[in-house]
Amino acid sequence: MVKGMSGQNEMSDTDRIINRHIARLLTELEDAGCPVIFRDAVKSKLAWMRSDLNELKEGQHNDQPSNPRR
C-alpha cells in the first residue's frame, strides 16, 4: 500500500487493476456455476500474483540510485 498525503493507505494502480480483474474473473466463474472451492483457489493464486508483482516493483524501486547522475 502507498501512503497518501493524508496519511491514509491508498491502493496503488497495480492493486486496483488486479482487484478489477479478480472481481471480473470471480463473477464469471460464479455465473458459470463453478464450485466455491475453485473460485477460492483462483482468488488465492491471484493474491499471490499481486504479492509477487508488488515485491518486484519494490525491488526495482529500491535498486534505483538515490541520486542518479545526469
C-alpha positions as CSV (number, residue, x, y, z in Angstrom):
1,M,0.0,0.0,0.0
2,V,1.0,3.6,-0.6
3,K,0.7,6.3,2.0
4,G,-1.2,9.3,0.7
5,M,-0.8,13.0,1.7
6,S,-3.5,12.5,4.4
7,G,-1.6,9.6,5.9
8,Q,-4.2,7.0,4.9
9,N,-3.3,4.0,2.9
10,E,-4.2,4.2,-0.7
11,M,-4.1,1.4,-3.2
12,S,-1.6,1.5,-6.0
13,D,-2.7,1.5,-9.6
14,T,-1.4,-2.1,-9.8
15,D,-3.6,-3.2,-6.9
16,R,-6.6,-1.5,-8.4
17,I,-6.1,-3.2,-11.8
18,I,-5.5,-6.6,-10.2
19,N,-8.6,-6.2,-8.0
20,R,-10.7,-5.3,-11.0
21,H,-9.5,-8.4,-12.9
22,I,-10.0,-10.7,-9.8
23,A,-13.6,-9.4,-9.4
24,R,-14.4,-9.8,-13.1
25,L,-13.0,-13.4,-13.2
26,L,-14.7,-14.5,-10.0
27,T,-18.0,-13.1,-11.2
28,E,-17.6,-15.0,-14.5
29,L,-16.7,-18.2,-12.6
30,E,-19.7,-17.8,-10.3
31,D,-22.0,-17.1,-13.3
32,A,-20.7,-20.3,-14.9
33,G,-21.6,-22.3,-11.8
34,C,-18.0,-23.0,-10.7
35,P,-17.8,-24.5,-7.2
36,V,-16.7,-22.2,-4.4
37,I,-13.5,-24.2,-3.9
38,F,-12.3,-23.4,-7.4
39,R,-13.2,-19.8,-7.1
40,D,-11.3,-19.6,-3.8
41,A,-8.3,-21.3,-5.4
42,V,-8.3,-18.8,-8.2
43,K,-8.6,-15.9,-5.8
44,S,-5.7,-17.2,-3.7
45,K,-3.4,-17.6,-6.7
46,L,-4.2,-14.2,-8.0
47,A,-3.4,-12.8,-4.5
48,W,0.0,-14.5,-4.7
49,M,0.5,-12.9,-8.1
50,R,-0.3,-9.5,-6.6
51,S,2.2,-10.1,-3.8
52,D,4.9,-11.1,-6.3
53,L,4.3,-8.1,-8.5
54,N,4.4,-5.7,-5.5
55,E,7.7,-7.3,-4.3
56,L,9.1,-7.0,-7.8
57,K,8.0,-3.3,-8.0
58,E,9.5,-2.6,-4.6
59,G,12.8,-4.3,-5.5
60,Q,13.0,-2.2,-8.7
61,H,12.3,0.9,-6.7
62,N,15.0,0.0,-4.1
63,D,17.5,-0.8,-6.9
64,Q,17.4,2.8,-8.3
65,P,20.1,5.1,-7.1
66,S,19.0,7.7,-4.7
67,N,20.9,10.4,-6.5
68,P,21.1,9.5,-10.2
69,R,23.7,11.1,-12.5
70,R,22.6,13.1,-15.5
